[in-house]
Amino acid sequence: MSYDWGPHYIIPSSVITTYSGNVRLREEFDDDLLRQELSELGFSSPIARVSNPWYYRKKDSTTWIKIGESDDMRENFPVTWDTQKLENGQYEVMGLMHVYFKANGTIKAIARQNVVEVTVKN
């Protein structure tokens, strides 16, 4: 069984559909569902760290470009994305959340991605 623990993209505002300038990207996850999935996978050790790198790409392109990375869980893994030098149009933003934990004396990780489509208009 798969649990939808996240990551879940937090939109800066429910009315923002177009990004311009500096945008603060954030994501959250459901700790209880994450722990349920880890348990089902046979991993019961505590979570050591969560990190969330962010990427973007022009819609329908193949290469992701890194925006930044955050491990600040309290602030929902914030990264500022400067869209000012980008061509106007449709883009995809991906948060690739990594959850690190110890298993059998070594650090292991699971990861999930969340991709959202945004419009850049400067």
Buried (B, 14 or more C-beta within 10 A) or exposed (E): EEBEBBBBBBEEEEEEEEBBEEBEBBBBBBEEBBBBBBEEEEBEEEBEEBBBBBBBBBEEEEEBEEBBBBEEBEEBBBBEBEBEEBEEEEBBBBBBBBBBBEBEEEEBEBEBEBEEEBBBEE
